[in-house]
């Protein structure tokens, strides 16, 4: 940000500047935003005038002077083409303050001014004068004018989604140095980052965008108001769709923005559109034109630039939805998690501890992303995918269910259906109220996931299986205490399954089950749950083979298989319903499905405690027995795991020898956002 005080002479050569640089963002807000904060424009100006600190300009080298001398020559051709206007400083009345949202760089001095030339079409309009002091800054200014020349063919879209560049002021100073000032549009006092940092940002932005039933139809909605979560989701849909349309407009013209941040995005109260900055650092997709000799290299360059912009859009979406990421420390850990190569589909598992730190169920951002079968997390993972080739495009993002309101019918892809099944299963397990209806729903979702398994070959499993998986649920046995009176009281913590691949040339795997627990050995256990923490580990070697899971059609025997029969009947009933008919490629329950068969070896069991166990071996034996009683038997007897029926980058389903299913989610336990 640059806050300026001016002398009486309005020319830039005689302006005495005190400017204050801060790491603040740039936003567009209508002038009435000062009234939202219950501050008059005069009082706001007086406050801004009271802030100031001195700054010395850096010396300019000879090469920079040569670059600056080319400014007038380079721009003159643009002016002749009629795309920009060459102004004089006498055309403006420079104001005494600068809005906080017009944050400038260290080599920029920002002024607000009013056009006083009566012959200009901008007469009596407020504009921004961005005085560029270094050679690099002046190159950014000239680049913004070059981009305008490319986009001028579709001027309506340019003015709707880009900050208007009206022209420039160029002159020679008394010392022979070249002076260059970019003249662009003024769209308000705040950047989008400043909006989101306001305590009353939601009603203020709703008022700025003038949301009504007509405007929300742009995102497929038909209502206004409602709970705060619904209002926030509606507003994020409007902002994200507008942002994606603007970025897609640039990409369709062979230009990448490269500087998409909340600080560079503004909201115009006039046309209520997102403005994506002045495009001073915009880059061309093609070095020598799309028909050049290096076509393949140009296509790779295009893909990388689009992927970079989409990643920036993903970061902006994450900050808009999850306000905790506005904290620089937390956001740095968030970026570090992705930079280390962790899969973006695990973002929920990574962020869940901090999102539930203060409010386990009341975090608005978590509720927004969890809605509609976790569609928000799916879009966020596609925008922030580690591999650039896997990132979603602007057009596909605009068709994503998360950005489409309830009035728009969106046919989900198979990947989104799989994602929704896994997300819903995770949400049910988090409730930890396993009544019969919930058990039945979980069994249904697991069966449907297995039918939609995208990776049936062992080579796919060898790529996806390695990692650390957290146990969510077992259809055979639940984790937790019962009404029994055990000899030793043990509280089970998280149970993990860590799978490592011994060699890329072999199919052998190292499997380790790790169960955290707390042994409560005191007599006051109803009131004191501290106890002694420990860890039980079970190691085994296993190999993968291709196999098939058979669905028996014969009538099952009484007792043991009655529940399985009911489950199959309900699955068949679900497949025949209208809701699943288009999604599931089976008209009836198949006779068999391909699976990855696990061939385990002998197991090795070890147990450790954080503090020395003063009791005897019998107590340790009772602790092991109690752990075996509470956890699913497959987590202790790894040889009971016979096949894998579903795997992707986020979810894993394994089947035991008795037919029970264990559902896991990929863990980020080694990565902490605390």
N, C-alpha and C positions, 0 to 999 in steps of 0.2 A: 504494500500500500504506500502511496505517496500523498502526504498531506502538505499542501503548499501554501505559503503566504507570498503575496505579490506586492510589488511596489506600484506606484501610480502609473508608470509607463507600461502599456499593454504589450509591447514587443518582447519576444523571448530573449533577445540579446541583452535587454536591460532588466530582465526579471531577476530579482533576488530570491533565491529558493532555499527554504528550509524544508527538508523532506525526511519523513520517517518511514523506514523500511521494516516491514513485518511479514511474517509468513502467514499471510491471510489470503483468502480466496476471492474470486471475482464473480459477481453475480448481477443479474439484471432484475430490478424491482421497480415498480412504478413509484412516482414521487410521493404518492399518498402513503407509502410505507412508513413515513415518519409519523403519520397520524396513528398508525397501528400501535406504535411504541409510545403514544401519548406524549410526543415531543413535537413542538412546532418546528418548521424549517429554520426559523431564525435562531432558536435555542440550539438546534443541532449544529448550525454553522458556528455559533459562538464556542460550542464545546470543541469542534474540530480546530478552530483557530487557536485554541489554547495549547494544542499539542504541537511540538516542533523540536527538531534537533538539527544541528548543523551537519553538512556533508560536503566534502571536497570532491570535485570531479577529478577523474584520473587523466593523466597525460595521454595524448593520442600519438601513436607512432607514425612514422612516415608512410608505412604501408596502409595504415588505416586512413590516412589523409588521401592517399591515392584512390582507395575504395570509395571514400565519401565524395570525391570529386566526380566520380562517375554517376552519382545519384541523379542529378538533373538531366543528364543525357539519357540515362536508362528510362526515366519516367516520362520524358517528353513524348516518346512514341505512344505510350499508354494514353496520355492526355489527348493526343491527336485522334486516337480511336474513340474518344468519348466515354471511356469507361470510368475515368476518375477526373477530378478537378484539381487544378493547382491553385491553392488559396494563398492569400497573403495574411500576415498577422493582423493587419488593419481590418480584415473582414470579421474579426471576432472581438467580443467583449469577454475578457477572461474573468471568471468568477473567483471568489476569495476562498473557496473551500473545495475539497475533493471528497467524493463519497467513499466510504470504507470498502465497498465492493470492487472498486477499480484498482485493485492491487497491482503495483508495477514491480518490475525487476530492479536489480541494483543499477542497471544501465538505462533505466527509463525514468522520466519525470512526467507525471500525469497531471493534467489540468482539465478543469471543466470550463466550458465557454458557451456563449450564445452567439449565433451568427447574426451580425448586424448589417450585412450587405443586403439592401432591399432588392437588388436584382437577382439574388440567389434563390433557387427554389427551397433552400433550407432556411430562409429568413425567419428569425425569431425562434429557431429550434436550438435545443441544447445538444451539444456535441462534446466529444472527448478529444483533447489534444494530447497525444502521446509523444513526447519529445524523446527521441532516441539518441543517446549520447555516444555510444560506441559503434565501431564498424560492424560488429556482430548484430547489434540491435537494429542498425540501419538495414542490414541484409534481411532481417525478419520483416521490417516494414515494406521493403520492396517486394519480398515474396508474397505478402498479403495482397498487394496490388496485382501481381502476376496471377495469383489464384483467382482473383475477381475476373480477370480477362477470360479464364477458362470456363468459369461458371456463369458468365453473363448471358449465355444463350437461354438459360432457364432462370431468369431474374427473379421470378415470383418465389421459387423454392429457395433461391439464395437469400433473399430478404427475409424469408420465413424462418430459416434455420441457421443463418450465420449472422454474426455481428456486421452491420453495414459499414463498409469502408468507403467514405465519401471522397477522399483525396489526400493531399499532403501539402505541407509547407516546406519549401526548400530555399535556403539562402546562404550567402557567404557571410561569415562573421568578420569582425574587425581584424582578427589575426590571420585571416585567410583560410580558416577552417570551414568545412561544410556543415551546415545545420539541416537536420531532417526531422520533421514532425508529422506523424500520421494522424489523420482526422477520421474518426469513426463514430459510430452511433452511441448514444447514451440510452441505456435501457433500465436504469434504476440504480438504487443505492447498494444493493446486496448481491453477492454471488450466491449460488445454490448452497455452498458450504455455510455461508452466513445465515441463510434461511434456516437450515437444519439445526443450527446452534441456538436459535431463539427458543425460549421456553414456550412460547405460544405459536410455534411454527406451523402447526396443522391448521388452525382456523385462519391464520394470516395468509398462508398459501392458498387455501380454499377461496378466500376473499379475493386474492390477487388474480387467480385463474377464473374467478366468477363462476364457480361450479354450479350448474343447474342440471335439470333432467336432460336438456338438449345436449349439453357439453359432455356429460358422462356417457352418452350413447356412443361417443367416439371409441370407447373401450369396451363396448358390449354390455354396459350396465344400464339399468332403468330406474335407479333410485339414488337419492342423495341422503345425507345424514346417516343415522344409525350408530352403532357402537364405534368407539375410537379405532379399533382394529380394522373394521370394514372401511371406515373413512380413509385410514392411512393406506390400505391396500388399493383403494380406488385412486388415490392421488399418485401413488407410486406407478400404477399402470399408466396413467396419463403422462407422467414425466418420462418414464422409460420408453413408451411408444414414440413420443415426440423426439426423444434423443436418438432412438434407433432410426427413425425416418430421416433425421438430419445427417447421421453418419452414413446411412445407405446412399443418400444423395451425393455425398462426397465420393464414396467408393465407386458409384456408377459413373463418375467422371474421371476415374483413374487417379484419385487423390486420397491419401491417408492423412488423418488429422495429426496423429502422433503425440498430442498433448491433451488428451481428454482427461480432465480432472474436475472435481467439484468447484475448484477455484476459478476455472476458465469457463464455466457454464453459467449463463444468465437466463432469467425468465422475463420476457417482455410483457408488461401489463397492457400494452396496446393490442397486439395480436395474440397474446397468451400462448406464445411458442417458446420453445427452448432455443437459445442462441449458443452455438458451439465455439465462440471465440473469434478472433480476427485472423486465424489460419496463417499466422506468420511463420510457423514451423511445418506447414503442410508439405508432404513429400509426394512425388510422382511415382506411380507404379512402374513406369517404363523409363529406362534411361535414354533409349534412342527410338522411342515410339513402339507401339504394339506390333508393328510389322518388321522390326529389326532382325538382324541376323541371330541375335542371342535370345530367341523366343522362349526357350526353356528356362533360361536364367531369369528372364523378365517375369514369367509365370510364378517361379519360386519367390521372387521378390514381392510380387503382388500378394501371394498367399501369406507371406510372413507379415507384411504391413497390415493386411486386413485382420490377421490374428492378433497383432499387437493392439490395434484399436479395440477389438472385441474384448481383450483382456482388460483394457482400461475401463470399458463400459461395465464389465463385471465388478471391478473394484468400486465403481460409482454406485452400482446397484447394492452391493454389500453394505456400503456406508449409509445409503438411504434407508435400507430396511433394518439393519442392525446398528443401532445408535452407539453401541459400545465400541464399534470400530472407529469412531471419531477420535477416540483416545489414541494418540500417536504410538504409545508403547504397545498397546494391544494390536493395533494395525500392523506394526512392524513384525510382531510374532505371527500374525495372520499371513503376511507376505512370505515370511521365512518358511512357514509350513509348506507353501506351494513351491517356493524356490528349491527346496530340498528334494523335489520330485515326488512328494506324496500325492496320491490320487485325489482330485478335487471332489470326487463323490463321497469322500470321508469327511467333508467339512462339518457336517452336523455333529458327528462323533467328536471332532476336535473342538468345536465351539460350545458344545452343550454344557461343560462345566462352568464356563464364565457366564453364559446366558441364563443359567439357573442359580447363579451365586446369590443374588439378592431376592429373586422371586422365582420359586420352582415352577409355577404355572402361569405367572402373569406377564412374562416377557412378550411384548407386542410383536417384535420382530420374529421371534420363534414361532408364534402362532400364525403369522402371515405366511412364512415359508412352509409351515406344516399343512396349510390348507390345501384342499383339492389333491389329496393323496401325495403331499410333499412336492407339488409341482414347482414351487419356488426354489427348493434345494436343487431340483433337476436343472432348471435354467441356470442357476448360479454355477453349478458344476460344469455345464457346457460352455459357459462364458470364460471360466477360469481353468479349462482343461490344460494339463501340463503340455501335451503335444499340440503344437499350433494347428496341425491338420485335423484335430478332433474338435476344435472350437466351432461354435455355431455361428452362422452368418446372420446379418441383420434381418434379411427376409424370413429366414426360418425362426429367428427369435420373435419376430412380430406375429408369427402363427402359433407360438408356444401357448399352451393352455394357461400358464400363469399370467400372461398379459392379455388374455381374452376374457371378457366378462361373462356372466351367466347367460346373456341373451345370444351369444354367439356359439354356435355348435361347432366344436372342434373335434375332428376325428383323430384321436391320439395314435401315435405310432406304437409299434410293439415294444420299443425300448421304454417309452413312457408308461405303458401298461405294466411292464415288469417292475419299473421303478415304483409305481403306485402300490403294487402288491407288497413289495418289500417295505416301503415306508409305513403302510398301514399295519403290517405285522409288528414293526418296531414300536409303533405308538401303542398298540395293545399290550405288548410286553412291559412297557414302561408304566402302565397303570397298575400292574401287579395285583389285579383283582381277578383271579382265574376261576370265575364261575363257569358253569357248563356252557352257556352261550358263547363266552369268550373262547373257551377251549375249542368249541366247534368252529368258530370263525377262523381261529389260528390254523386249525387243521385244514380248512378249506383253502386258505391262502397259500399254505405250504404246498398242497397238492397242485394248485394252479401254477405256482412258480415252477414246480418240477416239470409240468407239461410244457412250459414256455422256456425251458432251459436253453439259453443261446449257445452254450458251449458243451457239446456232448463228447468230443474227442479227447482222449487223454493228453495230447500235446497242448490243447488249450488249457486244461487243468494244470499242467506243469508250469504254465506261465502265470496263472492267476492264483493258484493255491499258496505259494510262499508268502508268508507274512504272519501277523499276529491277529487272531480272531477272538472276539469276546462272545461268550455264550449268552444268548438272550432267552432261550426257551427250549424246553424239551417236552415232547408230547407224551413221554413215558413217565417222567418224574419231575417234580417241581423243586426248586432250590429254596430252602428256608426251614425254619423250625416248625414243628407240629405240636400237638398236645401231648406228646409222649413225655416220659420222665427219664431222660438219658442219664447215663452215669457221669458224663462230662458234657457241659453245655458249650456248644460251639456255634458261633455266628459265621455264616459263609459270606465272604465278600465276592469279588469278581472272579470268574473262572475264564481262563484264556486257553486257546489252543494255538501253539506256535508251530508253524510248518516251515522247514528249510529244505532247500534242494541241494543235495550233496554235490552234484555236478550237472552241467548243462547237457552232457552227453549221456547221462544215465537217467532212468526213471525212478530211482530210489529217493525217498524222502525221509527226513528226520522229523518226527512228530513229538512234541512235548506238551503235556497238559499241566497247567499251573493253576492251582486253586488257592486263593487267599482266604484266610480265616482268622478268627479271634477266639481263643480258648478262655472261657470265663471260669476260673478255678475257685473263686471266693464264694463264701456263703451268702453274701449280700448281692447276688447276681440280679435279682429283680430291679434293683436301684443302681447298681454299678456295673456298667457294660464295658468297662475299659479292658480288662483281661490282658492276655499275652497274645500278640499277633505272630502269625507264622505263615508258612507257605508249604504246600504239598506239591511235589513235582513228580510226574510220571513220564518217562522217556521211552521211545520205541522207534524202530525203523520200519518203513513201509514202502511198498512199491505200487505203481498204478498200472492197471490193465483195462482194456475196453470190456464192457459188460452190458447186460440188459436187466432191467427190473421187470419182473413178470407180475401181471395182475390176474389172479386166479378167478375164474368165472364160476367154479363149482360152488354149491351152497356150503358155507362154512359150518364148522362144528359149533355146538352151543358153548357159551361161556366166553372163551378167549377171543374169538373172532367176531362176536356180535357187534362190537363197537366199530370194527373195521368195515363191516358190511353196511352199517348205517352211514358211515362216512362216505363210502363209495356211492351209495344211492343219492346222498345229498350232492356229491360232486357232479353226478350225471344230471341231476335236476338243475344245478347251476349252469352247466354247459348248454342245456336246452333253452335257457331263458334268453330273452331278447337282449339283455344287457351284455352277456358274454358271447353271444352267437357270432358277432363280427370279430371279436378279439381272439378267441381261442380257435386254433385251426383243427379242432376235433369235434365231430358231431356226437360222438359217444366216447365212453372211457376206453382208452386203447388197451390192447392186450399186453403190451410191453413198451418200455421206454429205454433209450440208451443211457447208461450211467458210467461213471468212472469207478471201477472196482478197486477197492483197497485190499492189499495183501500185507497185513501187519506181521511183525516179528515179535520176539519176546519183549517184555516190558521191564523197566527198572524204576523203582519207587524210592523217593527220598523226601525227607521232611526237615524243615529248618524253622527256628524261632528267632524273633528279634532279640529276645532276652533269654538267658539260660533258664531251662526248665528245671526247677528244684525238685519237683516230684519224680517218682520213679518211672521205670520203663512201662509199668502197667498203665499209668496215666497216659503216656504217649500212645500206647496201643489202643486205649479207649478213644483217644482223640481221632486216630486214623479210622477207627470203626465208625465213629459218629459222622465223620466227613463222608465216608462211603455210603452211609445211610441217607444223607441229605442230597448228595449230588447225583446226577444221572450216572448209571453204572458205566456208560461208554466213556466218560471223562476219566475214570479210574482204570478200567480194563480197556485200554485202547485197542486191543485185539477184537473187541466187540463192534468196532466201526467197520462195516463191510463195504459201503459204497457211498459215493458222492452223487447227489441227484440234481444239485443246482449250484452254480457259481457264477459270479460276475465280479466287477471291481469292488463291490460293496457288501454283498450278501453271500452266504454259504449255507447249504443244507446238506447234512450228512445223515445217513440212515444206519441204525444199529441192527444187530443180529435178530432182535425181537421185533423189528419193524418200526420202532419209534424213531421220530425225526428230531434232530438237533439243529436249530437255526442259529447262525452266528452273524455278526457284523464285523467288518474290518476295523481293528482297533488302532487308535493313535496314542496309546498309553505312553510311548516314549517321547511324544511331543506334548509339551505343556503350554497352555495359553494363560496360566495363572500368573 
